[in-house]
Amino acid sequence: MINVYENNEEGDKVKVFYAVKYGELSTSTLGNSAISKTSGIQFYVDDYVALQLDKMDITMDGFTPKLELKEGEELIVPEKSEKEKEIERLKKELERLQAEEEDEEDAE
């Protein structure tokens, strides 16, 4: 199953908006700056998924969108370089240290 997210708190996801027309999904708009003037369904996906939406079918499970690959399609997941992995590790370490510092300040 392909991950669909409700929010983009970390700022690392891409907004997907599907307009609804006559009870059916009609058009899609991608991008975190996109603003729709119609009703529809909005959710977030990883950037590499957004670039491959044409390979997927969207269904709804209640109010939650589900993405599934179409038959015969393959989702290409990019490999992260060692440098990208190190940057991610350092960002997480920085967040942890900042949280510790805030906790110490709150305790004083």
N, C-alpha and C positions, 0 to 999 in steps of 0.2 A: 504494500500500500504506500501511496505517496503522501508525505506529510503536508497537512494543511494547518495553518496557524490562525488563531483568532486575533492576534495583535502583532505589532512590530516594535516592541519595547526596546529591543537591542539595536534596532535600526539596520539589521542585516538581511531583511526579507523584502520581497517585492509584492506590492499590492496588486491584486487581481480583482477586477470588477466586471461582473456579467450583468448586463441590462436584461430586464424581464419585460417582454412584450406579449400581450395576450396570453399570459400564464406560461410562456415558454422562454427559455434562455435564448437571447438573440445575438447580442454582440459582446465582445470582451474588450476591456481596456486595461492596459498594464502600466504600472509606474506609480511610485509613491507620491508624485505631484499631481496625478490625474484627479480631476474633479468631475463627477457625473451630475447631470441635471435630470436624470431619470431614476426610477426605482430599480432596485436590483439586489444582487448578492455580492458582498465584498468579503475577501479573505486574503491571507498572505501565504506565499510559498517561498521556497529557496530560489535564489536567482537562476540557477541552472534549470529548475523546473519551469519557471516563467518563460524561458526561451524555447521550451519544448511542449507548450500547451496543446499545439496542434496534434500531438501524438496521444492525447488523452481524451477520455470521456468524462464528463462531470455528471454526478448524480447527487441527489439530496437525501440525507438520512435525517428526517425531521427538518431542523433548521441548519444542519451542518453539511457543508459541501464535501463530497468525496471525489477524489481524482483516481482514475484507473487507466492504465495503459490500454490502448486499442490493441486488438489482436494483431500480432505480427510486429508490433512496435517495440523499441528498446529505449529505455531511459539512459542517457549518457551522463554518468556522475563524474565530474572532474576530480582528478587527484590533486591534493594539496601538496605544494612543494615543502621542503624542510623549512624554508624561510617563513612561509605562511603559517606552518604549524608552530614555529617558535614565536611568531608575533601573537598568535592566539594565546599561547601559554603565558606570555608576558602580560598581555591585557588582563587575563584572568587573575594573575598574581597581583597586578596593580589594583584591580577592583577589590581583591581580598584585603590588601594592605590598607586601602582607603576606608573600607568598612571597619577594620580593626581600629583605625585612628578615630573614626566617628564614635565608635563604642566607648573608647577611652575618654573622649571629650565629654560624652553624655554622662559617664560615671563620675566625673569631677564635680 
